[in-house]
Amino acid sequence: MMLFAAEIVILLIMLGFLCTVLKTEKVEKIRIDEESIVMEMNETVEENEVLKGYRNVALFGVDSREGSLGKGTRSDTIIVASINQDTGEVRLVSVFRDTYLNLGNDSYNKCNAAYAKGGPEQAITMLNKNLDLNITDYITVGFEGLIEVVDALGGVEIDVAENEINHLNNYQISMVGTTTDGTTFTAQEGKDYTAVTHAGRQTLNGLQATAYCRIRYVGNDFQRAQRQRDVLIAISEKAKKADISKLNDIANGVMENISTSLDISEILDVMKDIGKYSVVDNDGFPFEEYRTTGRVGGKGSCVIPMDLETNVVKLHDFLFHEENYEVSPEVKEFSRKVADDTGKYVNTAADEFAAKEGGGESEAG
């Protein structure tokens, strides 16, 4: 059972780190070689003055029920969080986990394989090289913290569609176990499952919100990523109103499920201006008008950037307001390679991909 909704880590950047500082000894440290990451950046990135005005952080969500937050685990959630250091505006971009990209080592596959092969360091390098970015920091969160975070906040407001209800409830059952009366289920490990019974805007508890994020059967993988971002933003908005006690509960709930490169001084640096941070926009990469799907030989169903170079130009406009951005020579090379590798597969199995992502796997997927 995999979770695809761990983007709550942005909450820790923007709103929760005041408590985290007091509990830093519980956070797993996975050493990354920042100097090596910088050396691997594309040649034009270091001289890009626009990027220097932003703090870019990689956010990864993994299934860590066995306690592993490092390599060997695929990152089912990949988000770039870009913070404008002058205005405090935050923009989020989900990089779809099945996107066919350079893994940062000149091999090509679904991009979530980078984390499995080389942990956060290789995953950061993958993002930097394909997207012309300068990320050196990351936060990885295991899925078990999400329920505790939402419950500590007293739930989050989500607009649930009628055709999402059945799948939301089925995912709850798959996470907590079974029992009896059709509405409230006594769950394994002392948790309760309460069915969602009606559509519309409503408060979801931690288990319900987590299940909502996992829905694969209404729409496709792109819509699932949007649900994840919707929950993330709802958490952020609710946390702005939380008192120190609630934030402390959040920290307690997630510390053992987090790994980060940030140290205390960096955390405090983020915290000093925390009041001005606000998520102002979000999207997915590749962008809707510049992506397709297909079964790439030996790689399975992939999200394919129809033109990686064009997608990167739009990404820099979206995140940094860089109009007419000139991509690096490396991105131009990767773009050609992606096109060569995927050209004969584009749209050859788009319907099959949509079926798989929209309803071809088990409820526990």
C-alpha positions, 0 to 999 in steps of 0.5 A: 500500500503506497501513499501519494499525499506526503506534501504536508512537509511544506507545513513544516517549512512554513509553520511547524519548525518552531516546535521542530527545533525543540525536537531536532534529535528525533529527525533522521539525518541523511547526509547529502554532499551539497558540494557535489550537488552544486557541482552537478548543476547545469552550467548556466544555473549558478550565474542566474541572478533571478534564482538567487532571490528564491529559496527552492526546497525539494519535498519528497513523500515516501512509504516508510512504514519500515522506517526507511527514508533513504534510497531503496524507497521510491518517492511517490510524491515529488514537489518543488517548493519555491519561496520568494525571499522578498515577498514570502510568496510560495509556489508549489509544483508537483513533478509527476512521479511517472515522468520520463526524465534523466535520473541525474546520472544519464540514465532515463526512467520514471523520475521517482526511480532517482530517489530509490537508486540514490536517495534524496541526493540523487533525487535533488540532482535529477530535479536540478538537471532536468529543470535548471534549478539550484536546489540543495535542501530537501525534506522527506516525510513518511506517510504516517505523519499525515493523519496525526497532522490533520487530526492535531489541527482539528481536520481540514476543509475539503470539497468532496465530489459525489463520485469520490465518496465511495473510493475515499471510504474504501481507502479508509477501510484499506488503511485501518482494517474492518468491522461492522455497522456501516458507518463507524468502524473500530480500526486496527491499532485503536484508530476509528474509521468514520465514513464520509456520507455526503458530497460538498465542502466539509471537514475531513479528519486525518484518516479521511484526508489521507484517503482523499489524497490517495484516490486513483479512481476518479480522473487520472494521476494528474487529478490525484496530484491536484487533490494532494496539493488541495489538502496541503494548502488546506493544512497550511491555511488551517495551521496559520490559525493554530496555537503553539499547543497544536503546533507542538502536537503536529511536531510530535506526530511527524518527527519520527517520519521526517528526514531533512538536510536543514539544520537548526540555523536554517530552520530558524532563518526560515522561521524569522519571517514565517508570518509572511509566507503564503501559498499563492499558486500551484501546478503540475510538471509537465504542464497540461498543454505540454504533456502526453502519456504512453508505454515506453518500452521496458519502463511501463506507463509514463508521463511524457514531456512532449517537449522538455525544453518548452516545459522548463521555459514555462516552469521558470516563468511560473516559479520565477517570472522569468519570461523567455527563459533560455534553457541550459545546453544540458536541458536541450540535450535531455529534451532531445533524448526524451523525444528520441526515446519516447517518440514512437510510444507517445499516445500509443497507450494513452487510454491504457495509461488512463485506465491504469491510473484511473482504476486499473489497480487495486484499492490498496494501490 
